[in-house]
Each structure stands twice: as C-alpha cells, then as structure tokens.
Amino acid sequence: MTKSDKFDVKHVSKLAKLTLTDEEVKNFGDQLSQVVEYIDQLKEVDTKGVVAISQTTGLKDKLREDSITPQNILTFKEATSGTENVHNDYFLVSALLKKK
C-alpha cells in the first residue's frame, strides 16, 4: 500500500467505531500515507547479521510465590468500606449485558 485513500481511512474508522468528518478523513489519510511511506523506507534497510533482541538491560522479573497471610486478607467490612452498594454480602453493580 503506497497511498491511503478515503476508503482505507473510512474502513479503519468503521472498525474502530469512530465517526469522522470529511476533513478528518483527508487529514488522517495524509498521515496514514506518510506512515506507510516511512515503513517502506525502513524495509530498504539492510538488517542481515543483526541479532533480534527484545530488551537490552539484562534485567529479569523477580517473582514471588503467592501466599495468604493475615496481613493481606480483608474482612468483609474492610472490602466493602468504600461503597454502600452491597446486598446480601455481594457488591451491587450495573448490568453489563441487556436482554433484547
């Protein structure tokens, strides 16, 4: 893809559920074209013999085993202290899914 047209921008905006004006479509189309042209330039760089790396510091994650101790257990009162939306010892939340 060398030049992004309005169809590309409108298609991507539809996938992202964005409503764009004609001016925004043109602006983003121009920007998308510039990005694609830059990527095409990067494809021309000779990377033979270059080792692929994901990080350069040599640091590793320090993990700990999960354990239950009295210090990290909340009582019901502590767990619900930030809300009044409790019913029968359960948090009350808004419905996430609606029936059709």
C-alpha angles and dihedrals in degrees: 000000000000105000124028114221131198090269092061093050093044091048093050092045090051091051089050091045092238125148111217132188120229089256091053091048090054094044094048090043090056091047092047090051091053091051092050091048090051091050089050088054091051090053088064093060113107106236098167110135094018112127114230112235133179099197136006107203099077090225118145131203115262108218129189129200114256111245135172115235131166089251094063100043119097122209117230090255092051093047093051097037092104096057143043092202097103128126125177091347093306130109113250112226134173117264112270097194126041127208116241 
